[in-house]
Amino acid sequence: MKNFNHPKLVRIGLIQSASCDDPERNMAVAERQIRQAVQQGAQIVCLQELFRTLYFCHTEDHRYFRLAETVPGSTTGKLQTLAAELDVVIIASLFEERTPGLYHNTVAVIDADGAYLGKYRKSHIPDDPGFYEKFYFTPGDTGYQVFETKYARIGVLICWDQWYPEAARITALMGAEILFYPTAIGWDTTETSDAVNREQYEAWQTIQRSHAIANGVHVVSVNRTGTEAGTQFWGGSFVSNPFGTVLYRAPHDMPETRVVEADLDLNRKYREVWPFLRDRRIDTYQQVVNRLIDS
């Protein structure tokens, strides 16, 4: 039986990469960066969204369905072997083929002994110029998920889920100590205004820091970098403590392997000093399930 007396200090590895069109090469880069993170002391590592491939959702093209794989499957098997060798938890975002014609944007969570703990399927699916995900991904049906790993109880959401406080709240209420967000988001390369680009990045970071504050949990967001099909992925992967303080932010324009220490005792500290969970008026929130509240 596993011992879930977690350490209070957890070392988190952020794996920010620029992907290419060769899944095997991307896999090799991910393995190299995971090993580098573990050499720096990482206990939990998070890869970016769809790390094995380019971000193919810039267009609607049936050939990209061939990039999908079963979860668990070949990639998770390789990562399980790696996790067991290195004694590290791995969070891996994959393009899942459930059956021909039914696909998901999915995260697999692998414990430090190599055990496959399960998956979370992305709930919120965007459909915007350059991000045509509804063509590829069915909305997730796993519900929000929390995973009991060797080092911490973690919740995993994916990219567009970042903008929805309900997803963060529910996952935190389920007991997550850390929220992880594998991500692929960037700037339109035709946008020449630095102010517009800066505003977009800061909004992205601010909404996630607000999840940390509102729920009293650490937040870890891992984004890709590099230019793909008219999008400059803005990197900027970061870790926020439970009161929104940014403990580390990666550069925008280059790959990065960085380990950041999170003190999970801070979750208790901030929740006790700022008791937002205590003062929630759950009896007044029924209307939040409506898409719009008409006058």
C-alpha positions in Angstrom: 0.0 0.0 0.0 1.3 3.5 -0.9 2.1 5.9 1.8 0.5 9.3 1.2 2.2 11.2 3.9 3.4 13.8 1.4 6.4 16.0 2.0 5.5 19.7 2.6 8.2 20.9 0.2 7.6 19.7 -3.4 10.0 20.4 -6.2 8.2 21.0 -9.5 9.8 20.7 -12.9 8.5 22.9 -15.7 9.3 21.5 -19.2 8.8 24.3 -21.8 9.8 23.3 -25.3 9.6 24.3 -29.0 8.1 21.3 -30.9 8.9 20.1 -34.4 7.0 17.9 -36.9 8.6 14.6 -35.8 6.8 13.0 -32.8 9.7 10.8 -32.0 12.1 13.7 -31.9 9.8 15.6 -29.6 9.5 12.5 -27.4 13.3 12.4 -27.2 13.5 16.1 -26.3 10.9 15.6 -23.6 12.8 12.7 -22.1 16.1 14.7 -22.1 14.4 17.6 -20.4 12.7 15.4 -17.8 16.1 13.9 -17.0 17.5 17.4 -16.7 14.7 18.4 -14.3 15.3 15.4 -12.2 19.0 16.2 -12.0 17.9 19.6 -10.7 15.8 17.8 -8.0 12.3 17.6 -9.6 9.8 15.3 -8.0 6.8 16.2 -10.3 7.3 17.3 -13.9 4.7 18.7 -16.3 5.0 18.7 -20.0 3.3 21.3 -22.3 0.0 20.6 -24.1 0.3 18.1 -27.0 4.0 17.9 -26.4 4.6 15.1 -29.0 3.5 17.1 -32.0 3.3 20.5 -33.5 0.1 22.4 -32.5 -1.9 21.0 -35.5 -5.2 22.8 -34.6 -4.2 25.9 -36.6 -6.2 24.3 -39.5 -8.9 21.7 -40.0 -7.2 18.8 -41.7 -8.3 15.1 -41.5 -4.7 13.8 -41.9 -3.9 15.1 -38.4 -6.1 12.5 -36.8 -3.3 10.0 -37.6 -1.3 11.7 -34.9 -3.7 10.4 -32.2 -3.0 7.4 -30.0 -4.6 5.4 -27.3 -4.2 6.5 -23.7 -2.8 4.5 -22.0 -0.7 3.2 -24.8 2.8 3.4 -26.3 3.7 6.8 -25.1 2.4 6.4 -21.6 4.2 3.1 -21.5 7.5 4.8 -22.3 6.8 7.5 -19.7 5.9 4.9 -17.1 9.3 3.2 -17.5 11.0 6.6 -17.3 9.0 7.7 -14.2 9.9 4.4 -12.4 13.6 4.8 -13.3 13.8 8.4 -12.1 11.3 8.2 -9.2 9.4 11.2 -10.7 5.7 12.0 -11.3 5.0 12.8 -15.0 2.1 14.9 -16.3 1.8 14.3 -20.1 -0.6 15.9 -22.5 -1.6 13.6 -25.4 -3.9 13.5 -28.5 -6.1 10.6 -27.5 -7.9 8.3 -30.0 -10.7 6.7 -28.1 -12.1 5.0 -31.2 -11.9 6.0 -34.9 -13.9 9.3 -35.2 -13.8 10.0 -31.4 -10.8 12.0 -30.1 -9.9 13.9 -27.0 -7.2 16.3 -25.7 -6.1 14.3 -22.7 -3.6 14.4 -19.9 -2.2 11.2 -18.4 -0.7 11.2 -14.9 2.0 8.7 -14.0 3.2 8.2 -10.5 6.8 8.0 -9.4 6.8 4.2 -9.3 5.6 4.1 -12.9 2.0 3.4 -12.1 -0.5 4.9 -14.5 -2.9 6.8 -12.3 -5.5 7.8 -14.9 -6.4 10.6 -17.3 -8.3 13.8 -17.5 -9.9 14.8 -20.8 -10.1 18.6 -21.6 -13.5 20.0 -20.8 -13.5 23.4 -22.4 -12.7 23.3 -26.2 -12.0 26.5 -28.1 -12.8 27.3 -31.7 -11.0 30.4 -32.8 -8.8 31.4 -35.8 -5.6 29.4 -35.3 -7.1 27.3 -32.5 -9.7 25.1 -34.3 -9.9 22.5 -31.5 -13.6 21.6 -31.9 -12.8 20.0 -35.2 -10.4 17.5 -33.4 -11.5 17.1 -29.8 -14.7 15.9 -28.2 -15.4 17.7 -24.9 -14.1 15.6 -22.0 -16.4 13.3 -20.1 -14.0 12.3 -17.3 -15.2 15.1 -15.0 -12.6 17.0 -13.1 -9.9 14.8 -11.7 -7.5 14.8 -8.7 -4.6 12.3 -8.5 -3.0 11.1 -5.4 0.7 10.9 -6.3 3.8 10.1 -4.2 4.6 13.7 -3.6 1.3 15.7 -3.7 -2.4 15.5 -4.4 -2.6 17.2 -7.8 -5.4 18.4 -10.1 -4.8 18.7 -13.8 -6.7 20.9 -16.2 -5.7 21.8 -19.8 -5.1 25.2 -21.5 -8.5 26.7 -22.4 -9.8 25.3 -19.0 -7.5 28.0 -17.5 -10.1 30.8 -18.2 -12.9 29.1 -16.2 -12.9 29.7 -12.4 -15.5 26.9 -12.0 -13.1 24.3 -13.2 -10.3 25.4 -10.8 -12.8 25.7 -7.9 -14.2 22.2 -8.4 -10.8 20.6 -8.7 -9.6 22.4 -5.6 -12.7 21.4 -3.7 -11.9 17.8 -4.6 -8.7 18.2 -2.6 -6.0 19.3 -5.1 -3.0 20.9 -3.5 -1.5 22.0 -6.8 -3.3 22.8 -10.1 -1.4 22.0 -13.2 -2.2 23.5 -16.6 -0.4 22.0 -19.7 -0.8 24.8 -22.3 -0.4 25.8 -25.9 -1.2 29.5 -26.3 0.5 32.4 -28.1 0.4 35.6 -30.1 -0.7 36.1 -33.7 2.5 36.8 -35.6 0.7 39.6 -37.5 0.0 41.5 -34.3 2.6 44.3 -34.2 1.4 46.0 -31.0 3.6 45.2 -28.0 0.8 46.6 -25.8 -1.8 44.1 -27.2 0.6 41.2 -26.8 1.6 42.2 -23.3 -2.1 42.6 -22.3 -2.9 39.1 -23.6 -0.1 37.5 -21.7 -0.9 39.3 -18.5 -4.6 38.4 -18.7 -3.6 34.8 -19.1 -1.3 34.9 -16.1 -3.7 37.0 -14.0 -6.7 34.7 -14.3 -4.6 31.7 -13.2 -3.1 33.6 -10.3 -6.6 34.4 -9.3 -7.4 30.7 -9.2 -4.5 30.2 -6.8 -5.8 33.0 -4.5 -9.5 32.1 -4.6 -8.7 28.4 -3.8 -5.6 28.6 -1.6 -3.6 26.3 -3.9 -0.4 26.5 -5.9 -0.9 26.9 -9.7 1.6 25.6 -12.3 1.2 26.6 -16.0 3.5 25.1 -18.6 3.3 26.6 -22.1 5.1 25.8 -25.3 7.4 28.3 -27.1 8.5 28.7 -30.7 6.7 29.8 -33.9 4.2 27.5 -35.6 1.8 28.4 -38.5 1.4 32.0 -37.7 1.4 31.7 -33.9 4.3 32.8 -31.7 3.7 30.6 -28.6 4.6 32.9 -25.7 6.2 30.5 -23.3 6.2 32.3 -20.0 5.5 29.1 -18.0 5.1 30.0 -14.3 4.4 28.9 -10.8 2.1 30.9 -8.5 1.9 30.4 -4.7 -1.5 30.2 -3.0 -1.7 34.0 -2.7 -0.8 34.8 -6.3 2.9 35.5 -5.9 4.8 34.4 -9.0 7.6 32.2 -7.8 9.1 31.8 -11.3 8.4 32.8 -14.8 10.1 31.3 -17.9 11.2 33.4 -20.9 8.9 33.9 -23.8 11.2 33.0 -26.6 13.2 29.9 -25.7 12.9 26.4 -24.3 13.4 26.1 -20.5 13.8 23.3 -17.9 13.3 24.8 -14.5 12.6 23.3 -11.0 10.7 25.4 -8.5 10.1 24.5 -4.9 6.5 24.7 -3.6 5.8 24.9 0.1 2.5 23.1 0.5 2.2 24.4 4.1 1.4 27.8 2.5 -1.9 26.3 1.3 -3.0 25.9 5.0 -1.5 29.3 6.0 -3.4 31.3 3.4 -6.6 29.4 3.7 -6.6 30.1 7.4 -5.7 33.8 7.2 -7.9 34.4 4.2 -10.9 32.0 4.7 -12.6 32.3 1.4 -13.7 28.7 1.5 -15.3 29.2 4.9 -17.3 32.3 3.7 -18.6 30.9 0.4 -22.4 31.3 0.2 -23.1 28.0 -1.6 -26.8 28.5 -1.0 -26.8 31.5 -3.4 -24.9 30.0 -6.3 -27.6 27.9 -8.0 -27.9 30.3 -11.0 -24.3 29.8 -12.0 -25.4 26.7 -14.0 -27.4 28.9 -16.4 -25.6 30.1 -19.5 -27.2 33.5 -19.1 -29.5 35.0 -16.5 -32.2 36.9 -18.3 -33.8 39.9 -16.7 
